[in-house]
Amino acid sequence: MTPGFAASTRPGVWLTDLSLIAMALIWGINFSVVKFGTSLVDPLAYNGLRVAIAAVILAVVALVRSTPWPSRRHMLTLVGLGILGNGIYQFFFVEGLARTSASDTALVVAASPAFIALIGRARGVERISRKGTIGICLSIAGIALVVLGSARPRTGQSSSFLGDVLVLIGSLTWATYTVLLKPHTELVSGFQLAALTMIGGAVPLLVIAWPAMMSAHWSGVPLSGWVALFYSGVFALVIAYYFWYHGVRVIGPTRTAMYSNLQPLIAVLVAWLVLGESPTPWQGVGAASIMSGLLLTRM
């Protein structure tokens, strides 16, 4: 398959598209879930435990499958990439989200597809058609409009600039990771890929988060907090990640990443309903531009 935005007729591609829509839905809801969870538990402790849970589940699933494992050198490479994509990225994502609004976080993360396209083109692994370029430009314009009309939390608290910067660094990290991961998606099964990279991310996160995890008052966490932890650990890091890796292998990193542009639409709506972060008219205009860009890339 030629990477980029050219339409594919391979069987299962549209099923992959549907799974990526489900991925966007899971991740869109996850912004509010993590924002709520980190209000009950220290962000480091919350992040360390949810990534550890995901790593254990993915490792068990990968071990019980009969698919042959790659070479030791290949496995170590994937673990190393996992440090970047599931360790460093998750650290900046959760620490940033804990310091800003769920809506702002989703909008900053929405810049990832543009970063992926630029990095992929610079490395020569992506070829973007004219329609794809127009779609990316529309999406970026939509993101700019949404950011200009950033959500106003009902509590009156303004979004944190530091939080937005941390999330932006995380988005750049994720974009680099996605492009570097592309060659491996064609050689390693999705569950093995997810397990090895998640283990790679869990190790440094647990080292950093261990003191916070030991001092956290887990017995005082309400049921809603455990549900949030389960959702952000299993649905967001196991199920949705598998959909992501499968999409990167079947339709390429840039087209897969374009589905991330659905996240801010979902995230802003959920944050409005659940967290009281009121959307603005500018965000509606930006959302329409983002959707138009996404649809154009699939023509």
Disulfide bonds with the S-S distance in Angstrom:
none
